[in-house]
Amino acid sequence: MKRWSLIGIAVIMSMVLFSACSSSGRSDGPLDPDRPITVSVWHYYNGNIKDKFDALVTEFNEGRGVELGIVVDAQSQGDVGQLATAVFESATKSIGSQPMPDIFAAYPDNAFRIHDVVDLVHLKTYFTDEELGAYRAEFLEEGRFLTDGQYYILPIAKSSENLYVNGTFWQDFSRVHGFSNADLGTWEGLARVAETYYLETGKGFFGIDANANYMLQAGMQLGNEIFEFSKDGTATFSMNRETALQIWTYYYTPYIKGHFVKTGRFSSDDAKTGTVMAYTGSTAGASYVPTEVTFSETQIEDFGPLVLPYPVFEKGALFAMQQGAGMCITKSDEAHEYAAAEFLKWFTENDQNIEFSISTGYFPVKNSALNESELLKAAEQAQVSNPAIVSSIKSSLIMFDTYTLYNNPPFEGSYEIRNLLETHLFDKVVSDLEELALKVAGGANRDTVIEALTSETAFEVWYEDLKKEAQLVLNP
């Protein structure tokens, strides 16, 4: 009897304690609404994207955050490069660096090198298989590390690349010269259009925003993934000669001839001044597509954006990049990790995720949200002013249905070699254009100099140098 009495007392005490906890509003998990904790988030958003992110953070803090006991403190660290540097310096405890944030935005290559220094939380710690299965598979797969097969990056808003065209100009130019939109769909066609435009105007027609993306996609389109990966988290550079020659022919050569051009930081800047009539750029940059072109103080014309899928090689497969940094959770204590996961779950729910994506040119990350009618309806409700955003939605959803979306898994040295791919050939273009100008000014024949710069011999020198540089990066 005494035993049963003791059990009864224990049960009653448990009920009292549970009632006390319930009356205080305590939620499941390691959080207490009466003692809220702060979760720091570092990102790279600026302008209207930062404004929208901040607005949603405020909405969370005043709603779901109050219920759970979470206050999110979001800070922009500048652009992508500045954010990557800030997080790495925090991870390595560099002099003057801030403590590691609880959540930080990262591309796979930077997340991988951060994980070499400090531990990150793999998503299955706080996300069920059912929850993870709601995200588009390619988006989620981008955050899986080769070393252990775990997911470390949660997609929150993704983008790809489109071809942006001055539709007002293109309508007349294509009719006069017998071109169609199909000519803009291939690299070979773009080169022909750009040559025709240059011969008529003496100006460049086209620019490429992301040089590394061009190389990576060229490899996939041509059946030659330019890296070979190992389960130990390393990779080797495997760009073959045929792929390198195509990259050279439809990138370096048109730039040297003046058919392609890039003078601003972003090609949208060149489009605003009429320096180019078309360019490839991120879908997240759709809001920056100009609506008018200022050729001079007295000549301002409509841009009329035409947005098309990313170009492919005529005999290539349909591949396009998926991009847009996801969010990583820094390993710390259960309460902060749990709170970080709760915020990210809330942010990627359809209502919030579509609202953020539509207004910024990104795309939501769950399968149920990638619906054209829903996205266009949301764009109308949000009163999206730039017509390029709506056109990008339509064009990109076609790509999502017909293209394979690609992003190489992160590996040791992937951050550094992406920087190499971004700058190696473009820096050569800049240097060789200066050489061309100097020689022509000195009396040399322009066509003769271009022929030498774009020759097979010059290509071989560049290709061998690229392989050597890549090997130094991947095998220091």
N, C-alpha and C positions, 0 to 999 in steps of 0.2 A: 504493500500500500504506500509505504514511504517513497518507494521507487517511482510509482505512478504519479504521486503527488509532485515529486521533483520534476518529472517530465512535464506535468501540466503547468507548473510554474514557469519552466523554461519556454514552453510554447506561448504562454501569456506574455512573458517578457519580450519574446521575439515579435509578437504582434504589436506590442506597444512601440518597440523600436521602429518597426516597419511603418506604423501609423505616423510616428514622429517624422520619419524621413519623407513620407508621402506628403504630410502637411507642409513641409518646408519646400516642396516642389522639386526635390532631388530626382534627377533623371537616371535612367540606366546608364552604366558606364562610370568612368572615373571622374565625372564632372559634377560640380555643385553650383546651381544657379545663384545661390547666395554668396558664393565666392568665385566669381568669374575669372577665367584666365585669359591672357592675351596671346594671340597667335599672330606672329609676324609673317608677312608675305612680301617677297621681293619679285618684281616683274619688270618688264621693259616697255610697257605701254606708255604712249604719249598722246597728246592732243585729244581728239574725240574718243579714241579707244580708252585712254586713261580715265576720261570723264565717265564713260559708261561703266567701266570696271569699278571705279570708286562709288558710283551710285548704287551698284548692286551690293558692294560690301556694306554700305550704309543700310541698305534694305535688310541684309542678313543680320547685322548687328542689332537692329531695332526689332527684329522678329525672331527668327529661329535662334539667333545667338542669345537673346534674352532667355528663351526657354531652356537652353542647354548650359548657359554660363560661359559663353565664348565671346570674346571681343577680337575682331580681326583688324589688324593694323597693316594696311597695304602701302608699300613704298615703291615708287619707280626708281630704278637705278640708271636710267638713261636709255640707251639703245641696247640691242642684243649683245654686242661686244662688251659694253661697259658692265652690263649685268653679269656676264660670264666671268669677267675679271674680278668683279666685286665678290662674287660667291667663292671663287677659287682662292682669293686672298683671305677671306674669312675662314675657309676650310684649312688653309695652311698657316693660319694665325700670323699673317704678315703684319709688320709694324703699321699701326694706324688703322687696321681693318676693324670692322664691326663684328659682333658675335654672329654666328650662323643663324639665318632665319629659320623659322619652323617649316615654311614652305617657300620654294623658289621655282621660278620658271626656268626651264632649261631645254635645249635641244639634246638629243641623245649623246652626241660626242662630248659635250661639256658635262652632262650628268655622269657619264662613265668615268671621266677623269676625276670628278669630285668624289665619286664612290671609292676611288683608290685611296683617298685621304681620310674621309669621314664616312661613317655608315649611313646609308639611306634606308628607309623603310620600304620593304617590298609590299606591293598593294594587297596581296592576299592576307596580310596581317589584319587588315581592317575592312576588306571588301570580300563579299562572298563570290563564289563562282557565278551565281545568277546575276549579281550586280555587275560583275565585269563583263559578262556575256551580253549585256545591253549595249555596250559600246561597239562601234564599227570595228571589225576585227583588225583591219590594216592599221587603224589609228592606235589601237591598243598594242599591237605587235611591235610598233616602233619603239616602245618603252621596255622591251624585253632584252636583258643582257645575255650575251653569249656564255658568260662564265658560269652562271648557275640556272639559266632559263627562267628567272623570275622577272616579274614586271615591276619596274621602279618609277615609271613616269605615267601619270594619269593624263590622257588627252582631255583638254578643256575647250579648245577651239582650234580647228584645223583649217589649213588652206592648201591650195595647189597653185598652179601658174596658168594664166590665160595669155592669149595674144590680144593686145589692145590696139585698135586701129582707128585712125581719124576717118570715120565713116563718111563724113561730109566730103572730104577730099577723095576718098577711095571710090565713091560712087561715080564720079566723073572720070577719074584716071583709069579705072578698070574698063569702063565702057569704051573709051577712046583706044585703048591698047589691047582690047580683047581678053582681058584677064577676068577671073571670077574669084569668089571666096575660096574655092578649092585650091587656087594657086598659093594662097596664104597658109594652107594647111600642111605644107611640107617644107623642109629646109631647102630642097632644091628649087621649089617654086618661089619661095621668098627670095632666094638669091637672084633668080631671073627677074622678078619684079623690081628688086632693089637696083639691079644693073640698068634696067630700062629707065627707072626714075633718075638715076645718076646721069645717064647720058642725056636726058632731057633737061635736067635742072642743075647738074653739077653738085648736088647735095646728097647726103645720106638718107636712106629711107627707113632704116630699122636699127634698133638697139636691143641688147640683151642685158637684163638687170642682174641675174644671178649666174655668174660664169661657172661656178662649181656645179650648179644644178644642170646646166647645159651639158657638161661633160658626163655627169652621172647618168643622165637620161639618154644621152647619145649611146653610151655603152649598152644600156638595157634595150633600147630600141633596135640596136644592131646585133643583139644576141651575145654581148660580151660584157658581163658585169665586171667592172674594172677592179674589184677586190675579190680575193679568195679568203674566206674566213675560217678560223679555227676555234674550237670550243674552249681553248684556253684564253680567249679574248684578244687574240692577235689576228693580223691580216697581212696579206701580201698584195702588192700592186700587180695587176694582171691585165692592164690595157694593152690589147694587141695592136700591131702596126696598122691593120685595116681600119680599126676604130679610130686610132689616132689620126690617120690620114683624112678620114671624113670630118673629124672635129676641126682639123687644120683647114680643110677646103671650104667648110661652111661657117667658119668663125674667123680665123685669122685672115684668110685671103680677102673676104669682103670688107673687113675693117681696113686693111692696108690699101685697098683700091678706093676707099671712100664710099662704098655702097652701104656699109653699116657705120654707125657712129655712136659714140657715147661721150658726152662732155660733162654732164651733171652727175651728182651722187646717185640719183635715181633717174631712170629713163623717163619717168613721168615729167621730170623737170624739162628734159629735152623736148617732150611732146608739147609742153605749154608754150615753148618758144618757136615751134615749127622746125626745130633742128632735126627731128625724126617724125615720120608719119605713122609709125607703128613700133611696138616694142612688146617683149615678153616680160611679165611682171607678176607678182604675187596676187592672188585673188584678194588677199587682205589689204592690198593697195588700191582696190577698186574705187574707194572713196576719194583717192587722190588723182584719178583720171580727170584731165581737164575737160571743161565744157566749152571752152573757147581757146583759140590760139592767138598769141600776140606776136605776129611777125615783125611788127615795128609799131611806133607810136601811132601811126596813121592806118595801119592794117591789122585789124582784129577780126578773126573769122570764127564761125562755129566749129566745134570739134566733132559733135555728133558721134559718140562712142559706138564702135562696133566691136563686140567681144566674141572671140572665137576660141575653140579648144587649143591647147598647146600643140605646136607643130611636131610632126614626126618625119622621119626619112621615108622616101617613097617606097623602099623595100623593107621598112622597119616595122616593128611591132608597136602597138599602142601602149606607150608607157608615159606616165607623168609623175612628177614629184608630189608627195604629200609633205607638208611642212607646217610650221606653227609650233612653238615650244609648248610642251606640257608642263605639269607641275610635279615636283618631287617633294617628299616629306623627309626632313632631316631626323635621324634617330636621336631621341632625347629622353623623354619620360612618357609613361603611358598616357597621362592626361593631355599633354600637348600633342602627341601623335594622334590620339583619338579625336581631339578637337580639330586638328588639321584635316583628318579624313572626313569628318562630319561637314566641314565647310565645303570641301571639294565635291562631296556627294550632292550637297544642296546646289552648288554652282552649276553642276552638270545636269540637273533636272531640266526637263524640256523647256519649261516656261522661262527660267532664267537664262538657259543656254541659248535658246533661240533669240531672246531679246538682245543678249550680248552680241551674238554672231551677226545678226541682220544689220545692226547699226554700225558694224565695224568692218564688214566684208569677209569675216571668217565664216566657217560652217560649224553647226552644232555637231556633237560627237557621238550621239546615240543613234542607232538605226531608226528608231521610231521618229526621230526629229528630222531626218534627211528626206523630207517629202516636199516636192516642188510646190504643191498647192498651199501647204502650211507655211512654207518659207516666203512665198510671194504674198500671202495674206498678211503675214507678220510685217513684211516690208511696207505694205500699204498702210497698215495700222501705225507703223513707226514713222510714216511720212518721210521715207528715205528720199532725199532730194536729188542725189546723183544717179542718173539713169544707168551708169556703168555698173552699179551694184546689182540692180535687177538683172541686167544682161549677163553679168558674171554668174549669178545664181543659176540661170537657165543653162548657160554654157558649161558650167562646172558640173552640174548634175548629170548632163550628158556624158561628160568625162567619167564621172563616178560609176556610171552604168556600163561604159564601153572600154575604158582604159584600165590598165593595171596600175594602181597607185604604189609608188616605190619610195622607200627610204632605207638606205643600208643600215644594218644594226651597228650600234656603237662598238668600238674596239680600241685597243691600246694605240694611241696616236691618231685616232680619227679626227679629233679636234684640230690637231696641227696639220693633217694632210688635207682637210677641207680648206683650210686657209691657203695651203699651197695651190690647190686646184682653182681657188677663187682668184689668185693673183698671178700665177706663173705665166699663162699665155696672154692675159690682158696686159700685164706689165711689159711683155715683149711687144705687143701691139703699140703701146704708148711710146716705147723707146724707138721702135722701128719707124713710126710715123715721124718722129723728130729727125731721125737719120734721113728719111726720104725728103723732108722739107729742106734740110741743110744741103743735100746733094743737088736738088733741083735748083735751089737758090745759087748754087755754085756753078750752074750751067749744065748739069747732067740731064739726060732725057728721062722724064718721069716714068714712062712705060718700061724703059730698060732697067731702071732701079727697082721698080715693082716686080718685074720678072725675076730678078735676082733674089729679092727678099722672099718671094713666094715659091721659089724653085724646090724641086725634090731634095736637093742637097741641103737647103736651109731647113726643110721639114725634118730630115733625118737628124740634123744637129739638135733641133728643138726636142724631138722625140727622145733621143738618147739622154739629153739633159734632164728632161722630165722624169724619166725612169730612175736616173741616178739620184735626183732630189727626193723622189718618193721613197726610195730605198733607205736613204739617210734618215728620213722622218720615221719610217716604220721599223727600222732596225738600227737605232742609234748606237 
